[in-house]
Amino acid sequence: MSEIRSPDLRRLRDDWEARRNGRDLPARADFDVLDLKYMLGRLALFEVAYYPLRFRCRLHGTSIARRVGYEMTGKTLDEIPSPLLRVKMRDHFQRAIETRMPIVEIRERETYENGVVDCEVLVLPLSGSGKSVDMLMVGVIFP
């Protein structure tokens, strides 16, 4: 995994680690929104469905939506306006599912159909059953 630059994303990863409690993965239920207020508006939650693999956005932080120019809550990853960004995000999400570990990406001056993106993105896998990844918590920091 690349080095996490943002102090808030390092804290989010540390919170994820602390909530594992000896398990491979924490569950969404292990997180209280009040404990994550330092990431307010900069978090997204995606449900993971299998066969075929799909991602549905349950929460799209207001700061993220404002910055990218569209709201994703209730929509699937396939509804992201930029085909290039869809591919990038699907790959990032799949790596987090396959490794069952936090995966960070630094996106510097990446050009997509709707503009240039600079951000740091941390994807954290979650599991309610303790077996398969059923949700992804995504923290996004823009400079």
Protein Blocks (a to p, Z undefined) as FASTA:
>chain_A
ZZdfblklmmmmmmmmmmnnopabdcfklpcfklmmmmgoiaccddddehiaddddfbdc
fklmmmnopafehpafklpmblklmmmmmmmmmmmmmnopacddddehiacfkbccdddd
ddddddfklpaccbdcdddddZZ
